[in-house]
């Protein structure tokens, strides 16, 4: 928390601004989670191997569970769940390896953002910060699983 935020909190005596920021962040995390789950389901259907399809389907189910947790947190805060925009078509003609790399990049960006949010809200909203931190750790595990799938899908990788 920056010096200006601490001064503002001291002067106003409330965390209303932080709560507004947190609910906005929860909404964005919900939408991003639903979009990642949809993309993983789509990529699972296009996977050339059974082990890749099954692993991507498991990751998609985990993302759906996370999205439900975001939805529950929004409900607990009394905030309506934001609408999720329709799916965006894939960029170009990607092969399986390229789709996996695209998935990994999305998950890495989520880890980065969740880590920042967990740190940002650590003092003012510890329970919200804990949710961001917990899901950040889950996303880091998803990144590892995607890295494993990428290594198996890379035709140049050595056994």
FENRARA-V473168 format. One line per field, one symbol per residue. ss: DSSP state (2 for helix, 1 for strand, 0 for the rest). burial: b if it has 16 or more other C-alpha atoms within 10 Angstrom, else e. Layout:
ss: ???
burial: ???
This chain:
ss: 002222222222000222222222222222222222222222222200022222222222222222222222222200000000000000000002222222222222222222222222000002222222222222222222222222222000000
burial: eeeeeeeebeeeeeeeebbeebbebbbebbbbbbbbbbbbbbbbeebeeeebbebbbbbbbbbbebbebbbebbeeeeeebeeeeeeeeeeeeeebbebbbbbbebbbebbeebbbbbebbbebeeebbbbbbebbeebbebbebbbebbbbbeeeeee
